[in-house]
Amino acid sequence: MASRIVSLTVNDRQEELLARPGTSLLSALRDTLGLTAAKRGCAQGACGSCTVLLDERPVPACLVPVETVDGASVRTLEGVAADGQLDEVQQAFLEDFATQCGFCTAGMIMTAEALLATNPNPTRDEVVEAISGNVCRCTGYAPIVAAILDAAERRRVSRRPA
């Protein structure tokens, strides 16, 4: 298969990338676009550190061939904050001490963003299930789960009519 140009929207910006066969979406994001929040972890889709939202669904970017994303929308952690302000998930991770080394953080936040977009009031078990594809070696998961539940509450409160 020959290289070809793919057009996609990344963090609300239209981008064109040269898609070489065998190049992952993760490599294109990091190496071509300079978006380095998604981390290179296992390269097998098992750790979740490279999770991005592809058409609003969380996916391991290391497993997605870049040539398959023509016309798609991709959101990375760099596209979450608006106008320099952290969103509720990012703020909850910060305030609830849900990060330690930070390697899994981008993937966890992107997974949480997808969960809360479809389920604004998740139970603890639903949060645990949602992040089951994301590995964290530092926190023991308790502060991450708490932060996601906190973010859900923050969103519900901020969207209530006055």
DSSP file (Angstrom, degrees, kcal/mol; ACC not computed):
  #  RESIDUE AA STRUCTURE BP1 BP2  ACC     N-H-->O    O-->H-N    N-H-->O    O-->H-N    TCO  KAPPA ALPHA  PHI   PSI    X-CA   Y-CA   Z-CA
    1    1 A M              0   0    0      0, 0.0     2,-0.2     0, 0.0     0, 0.0   0.000 360.0 360.0 360.0 136.1    0.0    0.0    0.0
    2    2 A A        -     0   0    0      1,-0.1    17,-0.1    18,-0.1     2,-0.0  -0.474 360.0 -92.6 -88.9 159.5    1.4    3.4   -0.9
    3    3 A S        +     0   0    0     -2,-0.2     2,-0.3    17,-0.1    17,-0.2  -0.361  49.2 177.1 -64.7 149.6    1.4    6.5    1.3
    4    4 A R  E     -A   19   0A   0     15,-1.7    15,-4.0    13,-0.1     2,-0.4  -0.973  32.5 -99.4-150.5 164.2   -1.5    8.9    0.9
    5    5 A I  E     -A   18   0A   0     -2,-0.3     2,-0.4    13,-0.2    13,-0.2  -0.721  33.6-166.3 -87.1 131.9   -2.8   12.1    2.4
    6    6 A V  E     -A   17   0A   0     11,-2.8    11,-2.6    -2,-0.4     2,-0.5  -0.942   7.4-150.3-116.1 144.2   -5.5   11.8    5.0
    7    7 A S  E     +A   16   0A   0     -2,-0.4    64,-4.2     9,-0.2    65,-0.3  -0.946  28.8 151.5-113.5 130.1   -7.6   14.7    6.2
    8    8 A L  E     -A   15   0A   0      7,-2.5     7,-3.2    -2,-0.5     2,-0.6  -0.961  44.4-110.8-150.8 166.1   -8.9   14.8    9.7
    9    9 A T  E     -Ab  14  73A   0     63,-2.7    65,-3.5    -2,-0.3     2,-0.5  -0.915  30.6-173.5-104.1 122.8  -10.0   17.1   12.5
   10   10 A V  E >  S-Ab  13  74A   0      3,-3.1     3,-1.4    -2,-0.6    65,-0.2  -0.966  73.2 -19.9-120.5 116.7   -7.6   17.1   15.5
   11   11 A N  T 3  S-     0   0    0     63,-2.9    -1,-0.2    -2,-0.5    64,-0.1   0.908 128.8 -51.4  51.2  46.5   -8.7   19.2   18.5
   12   12 A D  T 3  S+     0   0    0     62,-0.3     2,-0.4     1,-0.2    -1,-0.3   0.592 117.6 112.2  69.4  14.1  -11.1   21.2   16.3
   13   13 A R  E <  S-A   10   0A   0     -3,-1.4    -3,-3.1     2,-0.0     2,-0.3  -0.963  70.1-122.6-117.0 134.7   -8.4   22.0   13.7
   14   14 A Q  E     -A    9   0A   0     -2,-0.4     2,-0.3    -5,-0.2    -5,-0.2  -0.595  38.2-179.0 -73.7 130.8   -8.4   20.6   10.2
   15   15 A E  E     -A    8   0A   0     -7,-3.2    -7,-2.5    -2,-0.3     2,-0.4  -0.950  21.8-154.9-131.3 149.4   -5.2   18.7    9.5
   16   16 A E  E     -A    7   0A   0     -2,-0.3     2,-0.4    -9,-0.2    -9,-0.2  -0.997  19.1-175.0-123.0 131.7   -3.7   16.8    6.6
   17   17 A L  E     -A    6   0A   0    -11,-2.6   -11,-2.8    -2,-0.4     2,-0.8  -0.948  30.9-121.2-127.4 144.4   -1.2   14.0    7.2
   18   18 A L  E     -A    5   0A   0     -2,-0.4     2,-0.9   -13,-0.2   -13,-0.2  -0.775  32.7-151.0 -80.2 113.8    0.9   11.9    5.0
   19   19 A A  E     -A    4   0A   0    -15,-4.0   -15,-1.7    -2,-0.8     3,-0.0  -0.784  12.2-169.2 -94.5 105.4   -0.2    8.4    6.0
   20   20 A R    >   -     0   0    0     -2,-0.9     3,-2.1   -17,-0.2    47,-0.2  -0.748  37.2 -94.7 -89.8 140.4    2.5    5.9    5.5
   21   21 A P  T 3  S+     0   0    0      0, 0.0     3,-0.1     0, 0.0    -1,-0.1  -0.268 111.5  21.6 -54.4 135.4    1.6    2.2    5.7
   22   22 A G  T 3  S+     0   0    0      1,-0.3     2,-0.4    -3,-0.0    -3,-0.0   0.396  89.2 130.6  87.2  -3.2    2.2    0.9    9.2
   23   23 A T    <   -     0   0    0     -3,-2.1    43,-2.7     4,-0.0    44,-0.4  -0.717  50.0-139.4 -85.7 130.5    2.1    4.3   10.9
   24   24 A S  B  >  -E   65   0B   0     -2,-0.4     4,-2.2    41,-0.2     5,-0.2  -0.466  19.9-117.2 -84.4 158.6   -0.1    4.5   13.9
   25   25 A L  H  > S+     0   0    0     39,-3.0     4,-2.8    36,-0.7     5,-0.2   0.884 117.3  58.2 -58.0 -38.8   -2.4    7.4   14.8
   26   26 A L  H  > S+     0   0    0     35,-1.9     4,-2.7    38,-0.2     5,-0.3   0.932 106.0  46.9 -58.6 -47.0   -0.3    7.8   18.0
   27   27 A S  H  >>S+     0   0    0     34,-0.2     4,-2.9     1,-0.2     5,-0.8   0.908 112.5  50.1 -62.8 -41.3    2.9    8.3   15.9
   28   28 A A  I  X>S+     0   0    0     -4,-2.2     5,-1.9     3,-0.2     4,-1.2   0.920 113.2  46.0 -63.2 -43.1    1.2   10.8   13.6
   29   29 A L  I  <5S+     0   0    0     -4,-2.8     6,-2.7     3,-0.2    -2,-0.2   0.944 123.4  33.3 -64.2 -47.8   -0.1   12.8   16.6
   30   30 A R  I  X5S+     0   0    0     -4,-2.7     4,-0.5     4,-0.2    -2,-0.2   0.952 128.5  32.1 -75.1 -51.1    3.2   12.8   18.5
   31   31 A D  I  <5S+     0   0    0     -4,-2.9    -3,-0.2    -5,-0.3    -2,-0.1   0.825 130.2  29.2 -84.5 -32.8    5.8   12.9   15.7
   32   32 A T  I  <<S+     0   0    0     -4,-1.2    -3,-0.2    -5,-0.8    -4,-0.1   0.879 132.0  29.1 -94.2 -45.3    4.0   14.9   13.0
   33   33 A L  T  4<S-     0   0    0     -5,-1.9    -3,-0.2    -4,-0.2    -4,-0.1   0.572  96.4-127.3 -95.6  -9.7    1.7   17.2   15.0
   34   34 A G     <  +     0   0    0     -4,-0.5     2,-1.0    -6,-0.3    -4,-0.2   0.720  58.4 144.2  72.8  20.3    3.7   17.5   18.2
   35   35 A L        +     0   0    0     -6,-2.7     3,-0.2    -7,-0.2    -1,-0.2  -0.803  16.0 166.5 -94.0 100.1    0.8   16.5   20.4
   36   36 A T        +     0   0    0     -2,-1.0    -1,-0.1     1,-0.2    -6,-0.1   0.299  43.8  97.1-105.5   8.5    2.7   14.5   23.0
   37   37 A A  S    S+     0   0    0      2,-0.1     2,-0.4    69,-0.1    69,-0.3   0.929  71.6  75.4 -64.3 -43.2    0.1   14.1   25.9
   38   38 A A  S    S-     0   0    0     -3,-0.2    12,-0.3    12,-0.1     2,-0.2  -0.567  86.4-141.1 -68.7 126.6   -0.9   10.6   24.6
   39   39 A K        -     0   0    0     10,-2.4     2,-0.8    -2,-0.4    -2,-0.1  -0.595  10.8-121.7 -97.8 151.2    2.0    8.4   25.7
   40   40 A R        +     0   0    0     -2,-0.2    -1,-0.0     1,-0.1    -2,-0.0  -0.818  53.4 145.1 -84.7 112.5    3.8    5.5   24.1
   41   41 A G        -     0   0    0     -2,-0.8    -1,-0.1    63,-0.0    63,-0.0   0.562  68.0 -11.4-113.2 -97.1    3.3    2.7   26.5
   42   42 A C        -     0   0    0      1,-0.0    -2,-0.1     0, 0.0     0, 0.0   0.696  68.5-142.1 -87.4 -21.0    2.9   -0.9   25.6
   43   43 A A  S    S+     0   0    0      1,-0.1    -3,-0.0     0, 0.0    -1,-0.0   0.698  86.2  84.8  61.6  20.8    2.3   -0.5   21.8
   44   44 A Q  S    S-     0   0    0      0, 0.0    -1,-0.1     0, 0.0    19,-0.0   0.282 104.6-110.2-130.6   5.7   -0.3   -3.3   22.1
   45   45 A G  S    S+     0   0    0      1,-0.0    18,-0.0    14,-0.0    16,-0.0   0.649  90.4 107.5  74.8  14.6   -3.4   -1.4   23.2
   46   46 A A  S    S+     0   0    0      1,-0.1    -1,-0.0    88,-0.0     0, 0.0   0.709  70.8  47.6 -98.5 -22.4   -3.3   -2.9   26.7
   47   47 A C  S    S-     0   0    0     87,-0.1    88,-3.4    88,-0.0    -1,-0.1   0.742  84.2-141.3 -98.2 -23.2   -2.2    0.0   28.9
   48   48 A G    >   +     0   0    0     86,-0.3     3,-1.6     1,-0.1    63,-0.1   0.454  63.2 123.6  81.2  -0.8   -4.4    2.9   27.8
   49   49 A S  T 3  S+     0   0    0      1,-0.3   -10,-2.4    58,-0.1    58,-0.3   0.692  75.7  49.1 -69.7 -15.7   -1.7    5.5   28.1
   50   50 A C  T 3  S+     0   0    0    -12,-0.3    11,-1.3    56,-0.1    -1,-0.3   0.205  80.1 145.3-104.5  14.6   -2.2    6.5   24.4
   51   51 A T  E <   +C   60   0A   0     -3,-1.6     2,-0.3     9,-0.2    59,-0.2  -0.303  16.9 165.0 -61.8 130.1   -6.0    6.8   24.6
   52   52 A V  E     -C   59   0A   0      7,-2.1     7,-2.6     5,-0.1     2,-0.7  -0.858  41.9-102.7-131.0 168.5   -7.6    9.5   22.5
   53   53 A L  E     -CD  58  75A   0     22,-2.7    22,-2.4    -2,-0.3     2,-0.6  -0.881  31.6-170.3 -98.0 119.7  -11.1   10.1   21.4
   54   54 A L  E >  S-CD  57  74A   0      3,-3.0     3,-1.6    -2,-0.7    20,-0.2  -0.942  83.0 -18.0-109.6 111.9  -11.8    9.0   17.8
   55   55 A D  T 3  S-     0   0    0     18,-3.5    -1,-0.2    -2,-0.6    19,-0.1   0.914 130.6 -54.9  50.4  44.3  -15.2   10.3   16.8
   56   56 A E  T 3  S+     0   0    0     17,-0.3    -1,-0.3     1,-0.2    61,-0.1   0.471 117.1 112.7  71.6   7.4  -15.9   10.7   20.5
   57   57 A R  E <  S-C   54   0A   0     -3,-1.6    -3,-3.0     2,-0.0     2,-0.3  -0.910  72.4-116.6-107.6 136.1  -15.0    7.1   21.3
   58   58 A P  E     +C   53   0A   0      0, 0.0    -5,-0.2     0, 0.0    -7,-0.1  -0.543  44.3 167.4 -72.0 130.4  -11.9    6.2   23.4
   59   59 A V  E     -C   52   0A   0     -7,-2.6    -7,-2.1    -2,-0.3     2,-0.9  -0.981  44.8-107.9-139.1 150.5   -9.4    4.2   21.5
   60   60 A P  E >   -C   51   0A   0      0, 0.0     3,-2.0     0, 0.0     4,-0.5  -0.727  28.9-155.2 -77.2 110.0   -5.8    3.2   22.0
   61   61 A A  G >  S+     0   0    0    -11,-1.3   -35,-1.9    -2,-0.9   -36,-0.7   0.705  87.2  70.0 -63.1 -20.3   -4.1    5.4   19.3
   62   62 A C  G 3  S+     0   0    0      1,-0.2    -1,-0.3   -37,-0.2   -35,-0.1   0.738 102.2  44.7 -68.5 -21.2   -1.2    3.0   19.1
   63   63 A L  G <  S+     0   0    0     -3,-2.0    -1,-0.2   -39,-0.1    -2,-0.2   0.517  91.5  93.1-100.0  -6.9   -3.5    0.4   17.4
   64   64 A V  S <  S-     0   0    0     -3,-0.6   -39,-3.0    -4,-0.5     2,-0.3  -0.786  73.0-135.7 -94.0 114.4   -5.2    2.7   14.9
   65   65 A P  B >   -E   24   0B   0      0, 0.0     3,-2.2     0, 0.0   -41,-0.2  -0.511  14.3-135.3 -65.8 130.3   -3.5    2.9   11.5
   66   66 A V  G >  S+     0   0    0    -43,-2.7     3,-1.6     1,-0.3   -42,-0.1   0.802 101.3  66.4 -61.2 -28.1   -3.4    6.5   10.5
   67   67 A E  G 3  S+     0   0    0    -44,-0.4     3,-0.4     1,-0.3    -1,-0.3   0.648  95.2  59.7 -68.3 -11.6   -4.6    5.7    7.0
   68   68 A T  G <  S+     0   0    0     -3,-2.2    -1,-0.3     1,-0.2    -2,-0.2   0.452  90.0  70.4 -92.8  -0.8   -8.0    4.6    8.5
   69   69 A V    X   +     0   0    0     -3,-1.6     3,-2.6    -4,-0.2    -1,-0.2   0.260  59.0 142.2-104.1  13.3   -8.9    7.9   10.0
   70   70 A D  T 3  S+     0   0    0     -3,-0.4   -62,-0.2     1,-0.3     3,-0.1  -0.345  80.3   8.9 -55.8 125.4   -9.5    9.9    6.9
   71   71 A G  T 3  S+     0   0    0    -64,-4.2    -1,-0.3     1,-0.3   -63,-0.2   0.404 103.9 128.2  84.1  -1.5  -12.5   12.2    7.7
   72   72 A A    <   -     0   0    0     -3,-2.6   -63,-2.7   -65,-0.3     2,-0.4  -0.297  57.2-125.9 -84.4 168.7  -12.5   11.4   11.4
   73   73 A S  E     -b    9   0A   0    -65,-0.2   -18,-3.5    -3,-0.1     2,-0.4  -0.966  25.2-170.7-113.9 131.5  -12.4   13.7   14.4
   74   74 A V  E     -bD  10  54A   0    -65,-3.5   -63,-2.9    -2,-0.4     2,-0.4  -0.973   5.6-169.4-124.1 135.6   -9.7   13.1   17.0
   75   75 A R  E     - D   0  53A   0    -22,-2.4   -22,-2.7    -2,-0.4     2,-0.2  -0.993   7.2-177.4-126.1 129.6   -9.4   14.8   20.4
   76   76 A T    >   -     0   0    0     -2,-0.4     3,-2.0   -24,-0.2     4,-0.1  -0.609  48.1 -91.6-111.1 174.8   -6.4   14.5   22.6
   77   77 A L  G >> S+     0   0    0      1,-0.3     3,-1.8    -2,-0.2     4,-0.7   0.846 124.5  65.1 -56.9 -32.9   -5.7   15.9   26.0
   78   78 A E  G 34 S+     0   0    0      1,-0.3    -1,-0.3     2,-0.1    -3,-0.0   0.727 101.0  51.8 -62.4 -19.6   -4.3   19.0   24.4
   79   79 A G  G <4 S+     0   0    0     -3,-2.0    -1,-0.3     1,-0.1    -2,-0.2   0.285  91.7  77.5 -99.6   9.8   -7.9   19.7   23.1
   80   80 A V  T <4 S+     0   0    0     -3,-1.8    -2,-0.1    -4,-0.1    -1,-0.1   0.930  75.6  73.9 -87.0 -49.3   -9.7   19.3   26.4
   81   81 A A  S  < S-     0   0    0     -4,-0.7     2,-0.5     6,-0.1     5,-0.2  -0.363  71.6-147.7 -65.6 144.3   -9.0   22.6   28.1
   82   82 A A  B >  S-F   85   0C   0      3,-1.8     3,-2.1     1,-0.2    -1,-0.0  -0.965  70.6 -11.7-118.8 129.6  -10.9   25.6   26.7
   83   83 A D  T 3  S-     0   0    0     -2,-0.5    -1,-0.2     1,-0.3     3,-0.1   0.841 127.8 -56.0  53.7  37.5   -9.6   29.1   26.7
   84   84 A G  T 3  S+     0   0    0      1,-0.2     2,-0.5    -3,-0.1    -1,-0.3   0.546 112.2 121.2  76.5   6.3   -6.7   28.1   29.0
   85   85 A Q  B <   -F   82   0C   0     -3,-2.1    -3,-1.8     1,-0.0    -1,-0.2  -0.892  64.5-123.0-106.9 129.9   -9.2   26.8   31.6
   86   86 A L        -     0   0    0     -2,-0.5     2,-0.1    -5,-0.2    -5,-0.1  -0.367  28.4-125.7 -62.5 145.3   -9.1   23.2   32.8
   87   87 A D     >  -     0   0    0      1,-0.1     4,-2.8    -2,-0.0     5,-0.2  -0.300  35.0 -88.5 -84.2-179.4  -12.3   21.4   32.4
   88   88 A E  H  > S+     0   0    0      1,-0.2     4,-2.4     2,-0.2     5,-0.2   0.859 126.0  49.4 -61.5 -38.5  -14.1   19.6   35.2
   89   89 A V  H  > S+     0   0    0      2,-0.2     4,-2.5     1,-0.2    -1,-0.2   0.949 113.5  45.5 -67.3 -47.6  -12.3   16.3   34.7
   90   90 A Q  H  > S+     0   0    0      1,-0.2     4,-2.1     2,-0.2    -2,-0.2   0.922 114.3  49.1 -60.4 -44.1   -8.8   17.9   34.6
   91   91 A Q  H  X S+     0   0    0     -4,-2.8     4,-2.9     1,-0.2     5,-0.2   0.902 111.0  49.6 -64.1 -41.4   -9.6   20.1   37.6
   92   92 A A  H  X S+     0   0    0     -4,-2.4     4,-2.6    -5,-0.2     6,-0.2   0.904 109.0  52.1 -65.4 -40.9  -10.9   17.1   39.6
   93   93 A F  H  <>S+     0   0    0     -4,-2.5     5,-2.4     2,-0.2     6,-0.4   0.910 113.9  45.3 -59.8 -40.8   -7.7   15.1   38.8
   94   94 A L  H ><5S+     0   0    0     -4,-2.1     3,-1.0    -5,-0.2    -2,-0.2   0.960 118.9  38.9 -66.5 -52.3   -5.6   18.0   40.0
   95   95 A E  H 3<5S+     0   0    0     -4,-2.9    -2,-0.2     1,-0.2    -1,-0.2   0.782 116.2  50.4 -73.9 -27.6   -7.6   18.7   43.2
   96   96 A D  T 3<5S-     0   0    0     -4,-2.6    -1,-0.2    -5,-0.2    -2,-0.2   0.298 108.3-120.2 -94.8  10.1   -8.2   15.1   44.1
   97   97 A F  T < 5 +     0   0    0     -3,-1.0    -3,-0.2    -4,-0.2    -4,-0.1   0.901  57.2 155.1  55.1  46.2   -4.5   14.1   43.7
   98   98 A A      < +     0   0    0     -5,-2.4     2,-0.4    -6,-0.2    -4,-0.1   0.294  51.6  67.2 -88.9   9.7   -5.4   11.5   41.0
   99   99 A T        +     0   0    0     -6,-0.4     0, 0.0    -5,-0.1     0, 0.0  -0.960  42.4 155.9-127.1 149.1   -2.0   11.7   39.4
  100  100 A Q  S    S+     0   0    0     -2,-0.4    -1,-0.1     0, 0.0    -2,-0.1   0.339  87.5   6.7-127.9 -84.2    1.4   10.6   40.6
  101  101 A C  S    S-     0   0    0      1,-0.1    -2,-0.1     4,-0.0     0, 0.0   0.809  90.2-140.1 -74.1 -25.6    3.9    9.9   37.9
  102  102 A G     >  +     0   0    0     -4,-0.1     4,-0.6     3,-0.0     3,-0.5   0.333  66.5 118.9  89.5  -6.7    1.5   11.2   35.3
  103  103 A F  T  4 S+     0   0    0      1,-0.2     4,-0.3     2,-0.1   -64,-0.3   0.881  83.8  34.9 -62.9 -38.6    2.1    8.6   32.6
  104  104 A C  T  > S+     0   0    0      1,-0.2     4,-2.5     2,-0.1    -1,-0.2   0.583  94.6  94.3 -88.3 -10.2   -1.4    7.2   32.6
  105  105 A T  H  > S+     0   0    0     -3,-0.5     4,-2.9     1,-0.2     5,-0.2   0.864  81.0  49.5 -58.2 -46.8   -3.1   10.6   33.2
  106  106 A A  H  X S+     0   0    0     -4,-0.6     4,-2.4   -69,-0.3    -1,-0.2   0.932 114.8  45.5 -59.9 -45.4   -3.9   11.6   29.7
  107  107 A G  H  > S+     0   0    0     -4,-0.3     4,-2.2   -58,-0.3    -1,-0.2   0.895 113.2  50.1 -64.7 -40.0   -5.4    8.3   28.8
  108  108 A M  H  X S+     0   0    0     -4,-2.5     4,-2.6     2,-0.2    -2,-0.2   0.929 111.9  47.9 -63.3 -44.9   -7.4    8.2   32.1
  109  109 A I  H  X S+     0   0    0     -4,-2.9     4,-2.7    -5,-0.2    -2,-0.2   0.914 111.9  49.0 -64.5 -42.2   -8.7   11.7   31.5
  110  110 A M  H  X S+     0   0    0     -4,-2.4     4,-2.0    -5,-0.2    -1,-0.2   0.891 111.8  49.3 -66.1 -37.6   -9.7   11.0   27.9
  111  111 A T  H  X S+     0   0    0     -4,-2.2     4,-2.3     2,-0.2    -2,-0.2   0.911 112.0  48.9 -64.9 -41.9  -11.5    7.8   29.0
  112  112 A A  H  X S+     0   0    0     -4,-2.6     4,-2.9     2,-0.2     5,-0.2   0.897 107.6  54.8 -63.9 -40.5  -13.3    9.8   31.7
  113  113 A E  H  X S+     0   0    0     -4,-2.7     4,-1.5     1,-0.2    -1,-0.2   0.925 110.2  46.3 -58.0 -44.9  -14.3   12.4   29.1
  114  114 A A  H  X S+     0   0    0     -4,-2.0     4,-1.2     2,-0.2    -2,-0.2   0.916 112.9  49.9 -65.1 -43.2  -15.9    9.7   26.9
  115  115 A L  H >X S+     0   0    0     -4,-2.3     4,-2.7     1,-0.2     3,-0.8   0.954 112.3  45.8 -59.6 -50.8  -17.6    8.2   29.9
  116  116 A L  H 3< S+     0   0    0     -4,-2.9    -1,-0.2     1,-0.3    -2,-0.2   0.746 105.7  61.1 -70.3 -22.2  -19.1   11.4   31.2
  117  117 A A  H 3< S+     0   0    0     -4,-1.5    -1,-0.3    -5,-0.2    -2,-0.2   0.831 119.4  27.2 -69.4 -31.1  -20.2   12.4   27.7
  118  118 A T  H << S+     0   0    0     -4,-1.2    -2,-0.2    -3,-0.8    -1,-0.2   0.670 134.6  30.9-103.3 -21.0  -22.4    9.4   27.5
  119  119 A N     <  +     0   0    0     -4,-2.7    -1,-0.2    -5,-0.2    -2,-0.1  -0.754  60.4 178.3-140.1  88.6  -23.2    8.8   31.2
  120  120 A P  S    S+     0   0    0      0, 0.0    36,-0.2     0, 0.0    -4,-0.1   0.589  82.8  41.8 -71.3  -8.5  -23.2   12.1   33.2
  121  121 A N  S    S+     0   0    0     35,-0.0    28,-0.1    32,-0.0     2,-0.0  -0.454  80.2 173.2-135.0  62.1  -24.1   10.3   36.4
  122  122 A P        -     0   0    0      0, 0.0     2,-0.1     0, 0.0    30,-0.0  -0.339  27.4-126.9 -74.4 152.9  -22.0    7.1   36.6
  123  123 A T     >  -     0   0    0      1,-0.1     4,-2.0    -2,-0.0     5,-0.2  -0.432  32.5-102.6 -82.7 168.6  -21.8    4.8   39.6
  124  124 A R  H  > S+     0   0    0      1,-0.2     4,-2.6     2,-0.2     5,-0.2   0.919 124.6  52.1 -57.9 -43.8  -18.5    3.8   41.1
  125  125 A D  H  > S+     0   0    0      1,-0.2     4,-2.4     2,-0.2    -1,-0.2   0.870 107.3  52.0 -62.9 -37.2  -18.8    0.4   39.3
  126  126 A E  H  > S+     0   0    0      2,-0.2     4,-2.3     1,-0.2    -1,-0.2   0.873 110.0  49.0 -67.5 -36.3  -19.4    2.1   36.0
  127  127 A V  H  X S+     0   0    0     -4,-2.0     4,-2.2     2,-0.2    -2,-0.2   0.941 110.9  50.0 -65.3 -47.3  -16.3    4.3   36.4
  128  128 A V  H  < S+     0   0    0     -4,-2.6     4,-0.2     1,-0.2    -2,-0.2   0.918 112.8  47.3 -57.9 -44.4  -14.2    1.2   37.3
  129  129 A E  H >< S+     0   0    0     -4,-2.4     3,-1.3     1,-0.2     4,-0.2   0.918 109.9  53.4 -62.9 -43.7  -15.5   -0.6   34.2
  130  130 A A  H >< S+     0   0    0     -4,-2.3     3,-0.5     1,-0.3    -2,-0.2   0.885 113.8  41.0 -61.3 -39.4  -14.8    2.4   32.0
  131  131 A I  G >< S+     0   0    0     -4,-2.2     3,-2.3     1,-0.2    -1,-0.3   0.320  81.7 107.5 -92.1  10.0  -11.2    2.7   33.1
  132  132 A S  G <  S+     0   0    0     -3,-1.3    -1,-0.2     1,-0.3    -2,-0.1   0.718  77.0  55.1 -63.1 -19.3  -10.5   -1.0   33.1
  133  133 A G  G <  S+     0   0    0     -3,-0.5     2,-0.5    -4,-0.2    -1,-0.3   0.361  94.1  83.6 -91.9   5.7   -8.4   -0.6   29.9
  134  134 A N    <   -     0   0    0     -3,-2.3     2,-0.4   -86,-0.1   -86,-0.3  -0.944  68.5-150.7-113.8 124.7   -6.2    2.0   31.5
  135  135 A V        -     0   0    0    -88,-3.4     2,-0.4    -2,-0.5   -27,-0.1  -0.792  13.3-177.8 -97.7 132.5   -3.3    0.8   33.6
  136  136 A C        -     0   0    0     -2,-0.4     4,-0.2     1,-0.1    -2,-0.0  -0.997   9.3-177.1-127.0 126.7   -2.0    2.9   36.5
  137  137 A R  S    S+     0   0    0     -2,-0.4    -1,-0.1     2,-0.1    -2,-0.0   0.497  77.7  42.8 -98.4  -4.1    1.0    1.7   38.5
  138  138 A C  S    S+     0   0    0      1,-0.0   -39,-0.1     3,-0.0    -1,-0.1   0.841 106.0  44.9-110.7 -43.6    1.1    4.5   41.1
  139  139 A T  S    S-     0   0    0    -41,-0.1     3,-0.3     1,-0.1    -2,-0.1   0.719  84.5-128.0 -88.0 -20.6   -2.2    5.5   42.5
  140  140 A G        -     0   0    0     -4,-0.2     2,-0.8     1,-0.2    -1,-0.1   0.597  50.9 -97.0  77.8   9.6   -4.0    2.3   43.3
  141  141 A Y  S  > S+     0   0    0      1,-0.1     4,-2.8   -43,-0.1     5,-0.3   0.039 103.1 105.6  72.6 -26.1   -7.0    3.7   41.2
  142  142 A A  H  > S+     0   0    0     -2,-0.8     4,-2.4    -3,-0.3     5,-0.2   0.913  83.0  43.3 -56.5 -48.0   -8.9    5.0   44.3
  143  143 A P  H  > S+     0   0    0      0, 0.0     4,-2.2     0, 0.0    -1,-0.2   0.826 113.4  53.5 -68.6 -27.2   -8.1    8.7   43.7
  144  144 A I  H  > S+     0   0    0     -3,-0.3     4,-2.2     2,-0.2    -2,-0.2   0.945 110.8  45.0 -68.8 -47.4   -8.7    8.3   39.9
  145  145 A V  H  X S+     0   0    0     -4,-2.8     4,-2.3     1,-0.2     5,-0.2   0.924 114.2  50.1 -60.7 -44.4  -12.2    6.9   40.5
  146  146 A A  H  X S+     0   0    0     -4,-2.4     4,-2.5    -5,-0.3    -1,-0.2   0.900 109.6  51.2 -61.2 -41.0  -12.9    9.6   43.1
  147  147 A A  H  X S+     0   0    0     -4,-2.2     4,-2.8     2,-0.2    -1,-0.2   0.897 109.6  49.3 -65.3 -40.3  -11.8   12.3   40.7
  148  148 A I  H  X S+     0   0    0     -4,-2.2     4,-2.2     2,-0.2    -1,-0.2   0.913 113.0  46.6 -67.0 -41.5  -14.0   11.0   37.9
  149  149 A L  H  X S+     0   0    0     -4,-2.3     4,-2.0     2,-0.2    -2,-0.2   0.895 113.0  50.7 -64.8 -39.1  -17.0   10.8   40.2
  150  150 A D  H  X S+     0   0    0     -4,-2.5     4,-2.7    -5,-0.2    -2,-0.2   0.915 109.2  50.8 -62.7 -44.1  -16.1   14.3   41.5
  151  151 A A  H  X S+     0   0    0     -4,-2.8     4,-2.5     2,-0.2    -2,-0.2   0.891 107.6  53.5 -62.4 -39.8  -15.9   15.6   37.9
  152  152 A A  H  X S+     0   0    0     -4,-2.2     4,-2.2     1,-0.2    -1,-0.2   0.930 110.8  46.3 -60.3 -44.9  -19.4   14.1   37.1
  153  153 A E  H  X S+     0   0    0     -4,-2.0     4,-2.7     2,-0.2     5,-0.2   0.917 110.2  53.5 -63.7 -43.4  -20.8   16.0   40.1
  154  154 A R  H  X S+     0   0    0     -4,-2.7     4,-2.6     1,-0.2    -1,-0.2   0.910 110.2  47.8 -57.4 -43.1  -19.1   19.2   39.1
  155  155 A R  H  X S+     0   0    0     -4,-2.5     4,-1.2     2,-0.2    -1,-0.2   0.902 111.3  49.6 -67.0 -40.4  -20.6   19.0   35.6
  156  156 A R  H  < S+     0   0    0     -4,-2.2     4,-0.4    -5,-0.2     3,-0.3   0.925 114.3  45.4 -64.7 -42.6  -24.1   18.3   37.0
  157  157 A V  H >< S+     0   0    0     -4,-2.7     3,-1.1     1,-0.2    -2,-0.2   0.913 112.0  50.7 -66.8 -43.3  -23.8   21.2   39.4
  158  158 A S  H 3< S+     0   0    0     -4,-2.6    -1,-0.2     1,-0.2    -2,-0.2   0.704 111.7  48.7 -70.8 -17.5  -22.4   23.6   36.7
  159  159 A R  T 3< S+     0   0    0     -4,-1.2    -1,-0.2    -3,-0.3    -2,-0.2   0.392  84.4 109.7-104.0   2.8  -25.2   22.8   34.3
  160  160 A R  S <  S-     0   0    0     -3,-1.1     2,-0.1    -4,-0.4    -3,-0.0  -0.550  79.2-105.1 -75.1 142.4  -28.1   23.1   36.7
  161  161 A P              0   0    0      0, 0.0    -1,-0.1     0, 0.0    -2,-0.1  -0.388 360.0 360.0 -64.0 145.5  -30.3   26.1   36.0
  162  162 A A              0   0    0     -2,-0.1    -2,-0.0    -3,-0.1    -3,-0.0   0.481 360.0 360.0 -71.3 360.0  -29.8   29.0   38.5
